[in-house]
Amino acid sequence: MKFNPIKKALYTDSDKLIKKLHCPYKKQWDNLSDYDEKSKKCLTCNEVVVDTQFLSEKELVKMVKENPDVCVKVDLLQDNIRVVTI
């Protein structure tokens, strides 16, 4: 997967847009409540935020297809993400 931090967008390795990231509450991962080993819960909006470091590209594409509004977290240093700026 690829992540463009300027556009705040996740792409497949073949450059297909998976999801644009946006949080109106600007929450930090460490400020969310524990939910399970792969996600946390935002107590402001009551949404579960999924950590993408545990997902394959295929799993993430499926998740977003099933729920386009799913909240996800991306860390620029995670192994399954390549940072791009184009």
mmCIF file as gemmi writes it, N, C-alpha and C atoms, coordinates in Angstrom:
data_model
loop_
_atom_site.group_PDB
_atom_site.id
_atom_site.type_symbol
_atom_site.label_atom_id
_atom_site.label_alt_id
_atom_site.label_comp_id
_atom_site.label_asym_id
_atom_site.label_entity_id
_atom_site.label_seq_id
_atom_site.pdbx_PDB_ins_code
_atom_site.Cartn_x
_atom_site.Cartn_y
_atom_site.Cartn_z
_atom_site.occupancy
_atom_site.B_iso_or_equiv
_atom_site.pdbx_formal_charge
_atom_site.auth_seq_id
_atom_site.auth_asym_id
_atom_site.pdbx_PDB_model_num
ATOM 1 N N . MET Axp A 1 ? 0.84 -1.181 0 1 0 ? 1 A 1
ATOM 2 C CA . MET Axp A 1 ? 0 0 0 1 0 ? 1 A 1
ATOM 3 C C . MET Axp A 1 ? 0.88 1.238 0 1 0 ? 1 A 1
ATOM 4 N N . LYS Axp A 2 ? 0.282 2.327 -0.444 1 0 ? 2 A 1
ATOM 5 C CA . LYS Axp A 2 ? 0.981 3.608 -0.473 1 0 ? 2 A 1
ATOM 6 C C . LYS Axp A 2 ? 0.157 4.635 0.299 1 0 ? 2 A 1
ATOM 7 N N . PHE Axp A 3 ? 0.864 5.561 0.937 1 0 ? 3 A 1
ATOM 8 C CA . PHE Axp A 3 ? 0.188 6.641 1.651 1 0 ? 3 A 1
ATOM 9 C C . PHE Axp A 3 ? 0.815 7.959 1.247 1 0 ? 3 A 1
ATOM 10 N N . ASN Axp A 4 ? -0.027 8.901 0.86 1 0 ? 4 A 1
ATOM 11 C CA . ASN Axp A 4 ? 0.424 10.248 0.532 1 0 ? 4 A 1
ATOM 12 C C . ASN Axp A 4 ? 0.017 11.156 1.689 1 0 ? 4 A 1
ATOM 13 N N . PRO Axp A 5 ? 0.979 11.574 2.53 1 0 ? 5 A 1
ATOM 14 C CA . PRO Axp A 5 ? 0.647 12.402 3.688 1 0 ? 5 A 1
ATOM 15 C C . PRO Axp A 5 ? 0.186 13.81 3.319 1 0 ? 5 A 1
ATOM 16 N N . ILE Axp A 6 ? 0.568 14.287 2.149 1 0 ? 6 A 1
ATOM 17 C CA . ILE Axp A 6 ? 0.137 15.621 1.717 1 0 ? 6 A 1
ATOM 18 C C . ILE Axp A 6 ? -1.346 15.593 1.36 1 0 ? 6 A 1
ATOM 19 N N . LYS Axp A 7 ? -1.746 14.569 0.615 1 0 ? 7 A 1
ATOM 20 C CA . LYS Axp A 7 ? -3.156 14.415 0.229 1 0 ? 7 A 1
ATOM 21 C C . LYS Axp A 7 ? -3.962 13.658 1.277 1 0 ? 7 A 1
ATOM 22 N N . LYS Axp A 8 ? -3.266 13.087 2.273 1 0 ? 8 A 1
ATOM 23 C CA . LYS Axp A 8 ? -3.891 12.253 3.303 1 0 ? 8 A 1
ATOM 24 C C . LYS Axp A 8 ? -4.729 11.155 2.659 1 0 ? 8 A 1
ATOM 25 N N . ALA Axp A 9 ? -4.087 10.424 1.753 1 0 ? 9 A 1
ATOM 26 C CA . ALA Axp A 9 ? -4.792 9.399 0.993 1 0 ? 9 A 1
ATOM 27 C C . ALA Axp A 9 ? -4.004 8.099 0.949 1 0 ? 9 A 1
ATOM 28 N N . LEU Axp A 10 ? -4.739 6.991 1.048 1 0 ? 10 A 1
ATOM 29 C CA . LEU Axp A 10 ? -4.18 5.65 0.937 1 0 ? 10 A 1
ATOM 30 C C . LEU Axp A 10 ? -4.473 5.105 -0.45 1 0 ? 10 A 1
ATOM 31 N N . TYR Axp A 11 ? -3.474 4.47 -1.053 1 0 ? 11 A 1
ATOM 32 C CA . TYR Axp A 11 ? -3.608 3.908 -2.395 1 0 ? 11 A 1
ATOM 33 C C . TYR Axp A 11 ? -3.152 2.455 -2.392 1 0 ? 11 A 1
ATOM 34 N N . THR Axp A 12 ? -3.644 1.705 -3.359 1 0 ? 12 A 1
ATOM 35 C CA . THR Axp A 12 ? -3.127 0.358 -3.571 1 0 ? 12 A 1
ATOM 36 C C . THR Axp A 12 ? -1.732 0.482 -4.183 1 0 ? 12 A 1
ATOM 37 N N . ASP Axp A 13 ? -1.037 -0.622 -4.269 1 0 ? 13 A 1
ATOM 38 C CA . ASP Axp A 13 ? 0.279 -0.607 -4.914 1 0 ? 13 A 1
ATOM 39 C C . ASP Axp A 13 ? 0.171 -0.271 -6.399 1 0 ? 13 A 1
ATOM 40 N N . SER Axp A 14 ? -1.027 -0.458 -6.967 1 0 ? 14 A 1
ATOM 41 C CA . SER Axp A 14 ? -1.248 -0.108 -8.379 1 0 ? 14 A 1
ATOM 42 C C . SER Axp A 14 ? -1.887 1.275 -8.529 1 0 ? 14 A 1
ATOM 43 N N . ASP Axp A 15 ? -1.768 2.097 -7.487 1 0 ? 15 A 1
ATOM 44 C CA . ASP Axp A 15 ? -2.178 3.512 -7.493 1 0 ? 15 A 1
ATOM 45 C C . ASP Axp A 15 ? -3.687 3.76 -7.517 1 0 ? 15 A 1
ATOM 46 N N . LYS Axp A 16 ? -4.478 2.795 -7.115 1 0 ? 16 A 1
ATOM 47 C CA . LYS Axp A 16 ? -5.924 2.999 -7.006 1 0 ? 16 A 1
ATOM 48 C C . LYS Axp A 16 ? -6.228 3.553 -5.612 1 0 ? 16 A 1
ATOM 49 N N . LEU Axp A 17 ? -7.017 4.624 -5.567 1 0 ? 17 A 1
ATOM 50 C CA . LEU Axp A 17 ? -7.368 5.229 -4.28 1 0 ? 17 A 1
ATOM 51 C C . LEU Axp A 17 ? -8.159 4.241 -3.431 1 0 ? 17 A 1
ATOM 52 N N . ILE Axp A 18 ? -7.713 4.049 -2.2 1 0 ? 18 A 1
ATOM 53 C CA . ILE Axp A 18 ? -8.45 3.224 -1.243 1 0 ? 18 A 1
ATOM 54 C C . ILE Axp A 18 ? -9.329 4.128 -0.392 1 0 ? 18 A 1
ATOM 55 N N . LYS Axp A 19 ? -8.718 5.167 0.182 1 0 ? 19 A 1
ATOM 56 C CA . LYS Axp A 19 ? -9.459 6.035 1.1 1 0 ? 19 A 1
ATOM 57 C C . LYS Axp A 19 ? -8.686 7.319 1.351 1 0 ? 19 A 1
ATOM 58 N N . LYS Axp A 20 ? -9.433 8.418 1.451 1 0 ? 20 A 1
ATOM 59 C CA . LYS Axp A 20 ? -8.865 9.681 1.932 1 0 ? 20 A 1
ATOM 60 C C . LYS Axp A 20 ? -9.12 9.727 3.429 1 0 ? 20 A 1
ATOM 61 N N . LEU Axp A 21 ? -8.107 10.111 4.183 1 0 ? 21 A 1
ATOM 62 C CA . LEU Axp A 21 ? -8.237 10.151 5.633 1 0 ? 21 A 1
ATOM 63 C C . LEU Axp A 21 ? -8.641 11.542 6.093 1 0 ? 21 A 1
ATOM 64 N N . HIS Axp A 22 ? -9.605 11.562 7.011 1 0 ? 22 A 1
ATOM 65 C CA . HIS Axp A 22 ? -10.065 12.838 7.551 1 0 ? 22 A 1
ATOM 66 C C . HIS Axp A 22 ? -10.721 12.595 8.903 1 0 ? 22 A 1
ATOM 67 N N . CYS Axp A 23 ? -10.286 13.321 9.898 1 0 ? 23 A 1
ATOM 68 C CA . CYS Axp A 23 ? -10.923 13.274 11.212 1 0 ? 23 A 1
ATOM 69 C C . CYS Axp A 23 ? -11.241 14.708 11.619 1 0 ? 23 A 1
ATOM 70 N N . PRO Axp A 24 ? -12.515 15.053 11.707 1 0 ? 24 A 1
ATOM 71 C CA . PRO Axp A 24 ? -12.868 16.422 12.093 1 0 ? 24 A 1
ATOM 72 C C . PRO Axp A 24 ? -12.467 16.75 13.531 1 0 ? 24 A 1
ATOM 73 N N . TYR Axp A 25 ? -12.201 15.704 14.326 1 0 ? 25 A 1
ATOM 74 C CA . TYR Axp A 25 ? -11.85 15.921 15.735 1 0 ? 25 A 1
ATOM 75 C C . TYR Axp A 25 ? -10.347 15.941 15.972 1 0 ? 25 A 1
ATOM 76 N N . LYS Axp A 26 ? -9.559 15.604 14.935 1 0 ? 26 A 1
ATOM 77 C CA . LYS Axp A 26 ? -8.091 15.645 15.018 1 0 ? 26 A 1
ATOM 78 C C . LYS Axp A 26 ? -7.555 14.88 16.235 1 0 ? 26 A 1
ATOM 79 N N . LYS Axp A 27 ? -8.092 13.692 16.444 1 0 ? 27 A 1
ATOM 80 C CA . LYS Axp A 27 ? -7.688 12.864 17.583 1 0 ? 27 A 1
ATOM 81 C C . LYS Axp A 27 ? -6.347 12.18 17.328 1 0 ? 27 A 1
ATOM 82 N N . GLN Axp A 28 ? -5.598 11.995 18.376 1 0 ? 28 A 1
ATOM 83 C CA . GLN Axp A 28 ? -4.339 11.261 18.326 1 0 ? 28 A 1
ATOM 84 C C . GLN Axp A 28 ? -4.595 9.829 18.793 1 0 ? 28 A 1
ATOM 85 N N . TRP Axp A 29 ? -3.905 8.879 18.186 1 0 ? 29 A 1
ATOM 86 C CA . TRP Axp A 29 ? -4.075 7.464 18.504 1 0 ? 29 A 1
ATOM 87 C C . TRP Axp A 29 ? -3.953 7.202 20.003 1 0 ? 29 A 1
ATOM 88 N N . ASP Axp A 30 ? -2.979 7.82 20.64 1 0 ? 30 A 1
ATOM 89 C CA . ASP Axp A 30 ? -2.749 7.594 22.071 1 0 ? 30 A 1
ATOM 90 C C . ASP Axp A 30 ? -3.867 8.137 22.95 1 0 ? 30 A 1
ATOM 91 N N . ASN Axp A 31 ? -4.715 8.984 22.408 1 0 ? 31 A 1
ATOM 92 C CA . ASN Axp A 31 ? -5.819 9.549 23.18 1 0 ? 31 A 1
ATOM 93 C C . ASN Axp A 31 ? -7.135 8.795 22.982 1 0 ? 31 A 1
ATOM 94 N N . LEU Axp A 32 ? -7.093 7.712 22.215 1 0 ? 32 A 1
ATOM 95 C CA . LEU Axp A 32 ? -8.291 6.903 22.001 1 0 ? 32 A 1
ATOM 96 C C . LEU Axp A 32 ? -8.341 5.784 23.033 1 0 ? 32 A 1
ATOM 97 N N . SER Axp A 33 ? -9.536 5.256 23.262 1 0 ? 33 A 1
ATOM 98 C CA . SER Axp A 33 ? -9.717 4.178 24.238 1 0 ? 33 A 1
ATOM 99 C C . SER Axp A 33 ? -9.419 2.826 23.609 1 0 ? 33 A 1
ATOM 100 N N . ASP Axp A 34 ? -8.815 1.936 24.376 1 0 ? 34 A 1
ATOM 101 C CA . ASP Axp A 34 ? -8.543 0.589 23.877 1 0 ? 34 A 1
ATOM 102 C C . ASP Axp A 34 ? -9.851 -0.092 23.493 1 0 ? 34 A 1
ATOM 103 N N . TYR Axp A 35 ? -9.822 -0.795 22.372 1 0 ? 35 A 1
ATOM 104 C CA . TYR Axp A 35 ? -11.012 -1.509 21.894 1 0 ? 35 A 1
ATOM 105 C C . TYR Axp A 35 ? -10.684 -2.99 21.718 1 0 ? 35 A 1
ATOM 106 N N . ASP Axp A 36 ? -9.721 -3.28 20.877 1 0 ? 36 A 1
ATOM 107 C CA . ASP Axp A 36 ? -9.16 -4.625 20.759 1 0 ? 36 A 1
ATOM 108 C C . ASP Axp A 36 ? -7.716 -4.479 20.287 1 0 ? 36 A 1
ATOM 109 N N . GLU Axp A 37 ? -7.059 -5.587 19.975 1 0 ? 37 A 1
ATOM 110 C CA . GLU Axp A 37 ? -5.634 -5.499 19.642 1 0 ? 37 A 1
ATOM 111 C C . GLU Axp A 37 ? -5.344 -4.823 18.312 1 0 ? 37 A 1
ATOM 112 N N . LYS Axp A 38 ? -6.367 -4.631 17.467 1 0 ? 38 A 1
ATOM 113 C CA . LYS Axp A 38 ? -6.158 -4.011 16.16 1 0 ? 38 A 1
ATOM 114 C C . LYS Axp A 38 ? -6.866 -2.671 15.999 1 0 ? 38 A 1
ATOM 115 N N . SER Axp A 39 ? -7.501 -2.209 17.053 1 0 ? 39 A 1
ATOM 116 C CA . SER Axp A 39 ? -8.253 -0.96 16.916 1 0 ? 39 A 1
ATOM 117 C C . SER Axp A 39 ? -8.477 -0.291 18.267 1 0 ? 39 A 1
ATOM 118 N N . LYS Axp A 40 ? -8.889 0.965 18.178 1 0 ? 40 A 1
ATOM 119 C CA . LYS Axp A 40 ? -9.235 1.748 19.364 1 0 ? 40 A 1
ATOM 120 C C . LYS Axp A 40 ? -10.554 2.466 19.092 1 0 ? 40 A 1
ATOM 121 N N . LYS Axp A 41 ? -11.147 3.004 20.14 1 0 ? 41 A 1
ATOM 122 C CA . LYS Axp A 41 ? -12.437 3.671 20 1 0 ? 41 A 1
ATOM 123 C C . LYS Axp A 41 ? -12.311 5.146 20.354 1 0 ? 41 A 1
ATOM 124 N N . CYS Axp A 42 ? -12.91 5.968 19.508 1 0 ? 42 A 1
ATOM 125 C CA . CYS Axp A 42 ? -12.964 7.404 19.76 1 0 ? 42 A 1
ATOM 126 C C . CYS Axp A 42 ? -14.206 7.685 20.598 1 0 ? 42 A 1
ATOM 127 N N . LEU Axp A 43 ? -14.019 8.245 21.759 1 0 ? 43 A 1
ATOM 128 C CA . LEU Axp A 43 ? -15.156 8.533 22.63 1 0 ? 43 A 1
ATOM 129 C C . LEU Axp A 43 ? -15.869 9.821 22.239 1 0 ? 43 A 1
ATOM 130 N N . THR Axp A 44 ? -15.28 10.605 21.364 1 0 ? 44 A 1
ATOM 131 C CA . THR Axp A 44 ? -15.926 11.827 20.889 1 0 ? 44 A 1
ATOM 132 C C . THR Axp A 44 ? -17.011 11.5 19.869 1 0 ? 44 A 1
ATOM 133 N N . CYS Axp A 45 ? -16.681 10.662 18.898 1 0 ? 45 A 1
ATOM 134 C CA . CYS Axp A 45 ? -17.654 10.334 17.841 1 0 ? 45 A 1
ATOM 135 C C . CYS Axp A 45 ? -18.199 8.914 17.964 1 0 ? 45 A 1
ATOM 136 N N . ASN Axp A 46 ? -17.628 8.132 18.876 1 0 ? 46 A 1
ATOM 137 C CA . ASN Axp A 46 ? -18.068 6.76 19.136 1 0 ? 46 A 1
ATOM 138 C C . ASN Axp A 46 ? -17.716 5.778 18.012 1 0 ? 46 A 1
ATOM 139 N N . GLU Axp A 47 ? -16.768 6.132 17.168 1 0 ? 47 A 1
ATOM 140 C CA . GLU Axp A 47 ? -16.344 5.257 16.072 1 0 ? 47 A 1
ATOM 141 C C . GLU Axp A 47 ? -15.121 4.442 16.483 1 0 ? 47 A 1
ATOM 142 N N . VAL Axp A 48 ? -15.022 3.257 15.911 1 0 ? 48 A 1
ATOM 143 C CA . VAL Axp A 48 ? -13.839 2.423 16.089 1 0 ? 48 A 1
ATOM 144 C C . VAL Axp A 48 ? -12.831 2.816 15.011 1 0 ? 48 A 1
ATOM 145 N N . VAL Axp A 49 ? -11.578 2.978 15.411 1 0 ? 49 A 1
ATOM 146 C CA . VAL Axp A 49 ? -10.503 3.349 14.491 1 0 ? 49 A 1
ATOM 147 C C . VAL Axp A 49 ? -9.589 2.137 14.333 1 0 ? 49 A 1
ATOM 148 N N . VAL Axp A 50 ? -9.455 1.665 13.1 1 0 ? 50 A 1
ATOM 149 C CA . VAL Axp A 50 ? -8.693 0.451 12.811 1 0 ? 50 A 1
ATOM 150 C C . VAL Axp A 50 ? -7.253 0.814 12.454 1 0 ? 50 A 1
ATOM 151 N N . ASP Axp A 51 ? -6.317 0.11 13.063 1 0 ? 51 A 1
ATOM 152 C CA . ASP Axp A 51 ? -4.892 0.307 12.79 1 0 ? 51 A 1
ATOM 153 C C . ASP Axp A 51 ? -4.525 -0.46 11.52 1 0 ? 51 A 1
ATOM 154 N N . THR Axp A 52 ? -4.128 0.238 10.471 1 0 ? 52 A 1
ATOM 155 C CA . THR Axp A 52 ? -3.851 -0.394 9.178 1 0 ? 52 A 1
ATOM 156 C C . THR Axp A 52 ? -2.571 -1.226 9.163 1 0 ? 52 A 1
ATOM 157 N N . GLN Axp A 53 ? -1.732 -1.092 10.177 1 0 ? 53 A 1
ATOM 158 C CA . GLN Axp A 53 ? -0.489 -1.869 10.172 1 0 ? 53 A 1
ATOM 159 C C . GLN Axp A 53 ? -0.748 -3.368 10.266 1 0 ? 53 A 1
ATOM 160 N N . PHE Axp A 54 ? -1.939 -3.752 10.703 1 0 ? 54 A 1
ATOM 161 C CA . PHE Axp A 54 ? -2.276 -5.166 10.838 1 0 ? 54 A 1
ATOM 162 C C . PHE Axp A 54 ? -3.051 -5.707 9.64 1 0 ? 54 A 1
ATOM 163 N N . LEU Axp A 55 ? -3.258 -4.881 8.625 1 0 ? 55 A 1
ATOM 164 C CA . LEU Axp A 55 ? -4.082 -5.271 7.486 1 0 ? 55 A 1
ATOM 165 C C . LEU Axp A 55 ? -3.262 -5.399 6.21 1 0 ? 55 A 1
ATOM 166 N N . SER Axp A 56 ? -3.648 -6.35 5.4 1 0 ? 56 A 1
ATOM 167 C CA . SER Axp A 56 ? -3.08 -6.424 4.056 1 0 ? 56 A 1
ATOM 168 C C . SER Axp A 56 ? -3.834 -5.421 3.188 1 0 ? 56 A 1
ATOM 169 N N . GLU Axp A 57 ? -3.286 -5.142 2.035 1 0 ? 57 A 1
ATOM 170 C CA . GLU Axp A 57 ? -3.964 -4.239 1.102 1 0 ? 57 A 1
ATOM 171 C C . GLU Axp A 57 ? -5.351 -4.783 0.759 1 0 ? 57 A 1
ATOM 172 N N . LYS Axp A 58 ? -5.421 -6.07 0.504 1 0 ? 58 A 1
ATOM 173 C CA . LYS Axp A 58 ? -6.693 -6.716 0.143 1 0 ? 58 A 1
ATOM 174 C C . LYS Axp A 58 ? -7.72 -6.573 1.267 1 0 ? 58 A 1
ATOM 175 N N . GLU Axp A 59 ? -7.293 -6.782 2.502 1 0 ? 59 A 1
ATOM 176 C CA . GLU Axp A 59 ? -8.202 -6.656 3.647 1 0 ? 59 A 1
ATOM 177 C C . GLU Axp A 59 ? -8.709 -5.224 3.791 1 0 ? 59 A 1
ATOM 178 N N . LEU Axp A 60 ? -7.821 -4.26 3.616 1 0 ? 60 A 1
ATOM 179 C CA . LEU Axp A 60 ? -8.219 -2.864 3.752 1 0 ? 60 A 1
ATOM 180 C C . LEU Axp A 60 ? -9.177 -2.446 2.639 1 0 ? 60 A 1
ATOM 181 N N . VAL Axp A 61 ? -8.899 -2.855 1.419 1 0 ? 61 A 1
ATOM 182 C CA . VAL Axp A 61 ? -9.789 -2.535 0.299 1 0 ? 61 A 1
ATOM 183 C C . VAL Axp A 61 ? -11.179 -3.11 0.561 1 0 ? 61 A 1
ATOM 184 N N . LYS Axp A 62 ? -11.236 -4.344 1.03 1 0 ? 62 A 1
ATOM 185 C CA . LYS Axp A 62 ? -12.524 -4.985 1.337 1 0 ? 62 A 1
ATOM 186 C C . LYS Axp A 62 ? -13.251 -4.229 2.448 1 0 ? 62 A 1
ATOM 187 N N . MET Axp A 63 ? -12.522 -3.859 3.493 1 0 ? 63 A 1
ATOM 188 C CA . MET Axp A 63 ? -13.117 -3.148 4.618 1 0 ? 63 A 1
ATOM 189 C C . MET Axp A 63 ? -13.711 -1.811 4.175 1 0 ? 63 A 1
ATOM 190 N N . VAL Axp A 64 ? -12.978 -1.069 3.365 1 0 ? 64 A 1
ATOM 191 C CA . VAL Axp A 64 ? -13.448 0.239 2.899 1 0 ? 64 A 1
ATOM 192 C C . VAL Axp A 64 ? -14.618 0.078 1.928 1 0 ? 64 A 1
ATOM 193 N N . LYS Axp A 65 ? -14.584 -0.97 1.137 1 0 ? 65 A 1
ATOM 194 C CA . LYS Axp A 65 ? -15.698 -1.223 0.214 1 0 ? 65 A 1
ATOM 195 C C . LYS Axp A 65 ? -16.978 -1.518 0.993 1 0 ? 65 A 1
ATOM 196 N N . GLU Axp A 66 ? -16.856 -2.292 2.069 1 0 ? 66 A 1
ATOM 197 C CA . GLU Axp A 66 ? -18.01 -2.636 2.901 1 0 ? 66 A 1
ATOM 198 C C . GLU Axp A 66 ? -18.494 -1.445 3.719 1 0 ? 66 A 1
ATOM 199 N N . ASN Axp A 67 ? -17.561 -0.582 4.13 1 0 ? 67 A 1
ATOM 200 C CA . ASN Axp A 67 ? -17.917 0.588 4.933 1 0 ? 67 A 1
ATOM 201 C C . ASN Axp A 67 ? -17.003 1.751 4.55 1 0 ? 67 A 1
ATOM 202 N N . PRO Axp A 68 ? -17.41 2.554 3.56 1 0 ? 68 A 1
ATOM 203 C CA . PRO Axp A 68 ? -16.569 3.669 3.102 1 0 ? 68 A 1
ATOM 204 C C . PRO Axp A 68 ? -16.242 4.696 4.19 1 0 ? 68 A 1
ATOM 205 N N . ASP Axp A 69 ? -17.034 4.721 5.249 1 0 ? 69 A 1
ATOM 206 C CA . ASP Axp A 69 ? -16.814 5.69 6.324 1 0 ? 69 A 1
ATOM 207 C C . ASP Axp A 69 ? -15.936 5.155 7.451 1 0 ? 69 A 1
ATOM 208 N N . VAL Axp A 70 ? -15.399 3.955 7.284 1 0 ? 70 A 1
ATOM 209 C CA . VAL Axp A 70 ? -14.567 3.37 8.328 1 0 ? 70 A 1
ATOM 210 C C . VAL Axp A 70 ? -13.405 4.315 8.66 1 0 ? 70 A 1
ATOM 211 N N . CYS Axp A 71 ? -13.097 4.399 9.939 1 0 ? 71 A 1
ATOM 212 C CA . CYS Axp A 71 ? -11.974 5.227 10.39 1 0 ? 71 A 1
ATOM 213 C C . CYS Axp A 71 ? -10.726 4.347 10.472 1 0 ? 71 A 1
ATOM 214 N N . VAL Axp A 72 ? -9.629 4.848 9.935 1 0 ? 72 A 1
ATOM 215 C CA . VAL Axp A 72 ? -8.387 4.084 9.954 1 0 ? 72 A 1
ATOM 216 C C . VAL Axp A 72 ? -7.231 4.96 10.425 1 0 ? 72 A 1
ATOM 217 N N . LYS Axp A 73 ? -6.227 4.289 10.948 1 0 ? 73 A 1
ATOM 218 C CA . LYS Axp A 73 ? -5.008 4.96 11.408 1 0 ? 73 A 1
ATOM 219 C C . LYS Axp A 73 ? -3.84 4.477 10.561 1 0 ? 73 A 1
ATOM 220 N N . VAL Axp A 74 ? -3.002 5.406 10.141 1 0 ? 74 A 1
ATOM 221 C CA . VAL Axp A 74 ? -1.801 5.093 9.371 1 0 ? 74 A 1
ATOM 222 C C . VAL Axp A 74 ? -0.601 5.699 10.091 1 0 ? 74 A 1
ATOM 223 N N . ASP Axp A 75 ? 0.424 4.895 10.256 1 0 ? 75 A 1
ATOM 224 C CA . ASP Axp A 75 ? 1.684 5.364 10.815 1 0 ? 75 A 1
ATOM 225 C C . ASP Axp A 75 ? 2.691 5.384 9.668 1 0 ? 75 A 1
ATOM 226 N N . LEU Axp A 76 ? 3.378 6.48 9.495 1 0 ? 76 A 1
ATOM 227 C CA . LEU Axp A 76 ? 4.316 6.606 8.38 1 0 ? 76 A 1
ATOM 228 C C . LEU Axp A 76 ? 5.452 5.59 8.429 1 0 ? 76 A 1
ATOM 229 N N . LEU Axp A 77 ? 5.695 5 9.582 1 0 ? 77 A 1
ATOM 230 C CA . LEU Axp A 77 ? 6.8 4.049 9.732 1 0 ? 77 A 1
ATOM 231 C C . LEU Axp A 77 ? 6.363 2.589 9.688 1 0 ? 77 A 1
ATOM 232 N N . GLN Axp A 78 ? 5.088 2.325 9.475 1 0 ? 78 A 1
ATOM 233 C CA . GLN Axp A 78 ? 4.654 0.927 9.485 1 0 ? 78 A 1
ATOM 234 C C . GLN Axp A 78 ? 5.169 0.186 8.254 1 0 ? 78 A 1
ATOM 235 N N . ASP Axp A 79 ? 5.397 -1.11 8.418 1 0 ? 79 A 1
ATOM 236 C CA . ASP Axp A 79 ? 6.047 -1.928 7.389 1 0 ? 79 A 1
ATOM 237 C C . ASP Axp A 79 ? 5.238 -2.1 6.109 1 0 ? 79 A 1
ATOM 238 N N . ASN Axp A 80 ? 3.921 -2.072 6.196 1 0 ? 80 A 1
ATOM 239 C CA . ASN Axp A 80 ? 3.097 -2.351 5.02 1 0 ? 80 A 1
ATOM 240 C C . ASN Axp A 80 ? 2.696 -1.1 4.236 1 0 ? 80 A 1
ATOM 241 N N . ILE Axp A 81 ? 3.316 0.034 4.544 1 0 ? 81 A 1
ATOM 242 C CA . ILE Axp A 81 ? 3.001 1.301 3.872 1 0 ? 81 A 1
ATOM 243 C C . ILE Axp A 81 ? 4.276 1.875 3.256 1 0 ? 81 A 1
ATOM 244 N N . ARG Axp A 82 ? 4.135 2.356 2.04 1 0 ? 82 A 1
ATOM 245 C CA . ARG Axp A 82 ? 5.221 3.104 1.407 1 0 ? 82 A 1
ATOM 246 C C . ARG Axp A 82 ? 4.738 4.539 1.271 1 0 ? 82 A 1
ATOM 247 N N . VAL Axp A 83 ? 5.488 5.477 1.794 1 0 ? 83 A 1
ATOM 248 C CA . VAL Axp A 83 ? 5.11 6.892 1.741 1 0 ? 83 A 1
ATOM 249 C C . VAL Axp A 83 ? 5.483 7.456 0.375 1 0 ? 83 A 1
ATOM 250 N N . VAL Axp A 84 ? 4.506 8.116 -0.25 1 0 ? 84 A 1
ATOM 251 C CA . VAL Axp A 84 ? 4.712 8.752 -1.555 1 0 ? 84 A 1
ATOM 252 C C . VAL Axp A 84 ? 4.231 10.193 -1.473 1 0 ? 84 A 1
ATOM 253 N N . THR Axp A 85 ? 4.757 11.035 -2.322 1 0 ? 85 A 1
ATOM 254 C CA . THR Axp A 85 ? 4.338 12.442 -2.298 1 0 ? 85 A 1
ATOM 255 C C . THR Axp A 85 ? 3.871 12.938 -3.654 1 0 ? 85 A 1
ATOM 256 N N . ILE Axp A 86 ? 3.655 12.037 -4.582 1 0 ? 86 A 1
ATOM 257 C CA . ILE Axp A 86 ? 3.204 12.436 -5.92 1 0 ? 86 A 1
ATOM 258 C C . ILE Axp A 86 ? 1.719 12.176 -6.042 1 0 ? 86 A 1
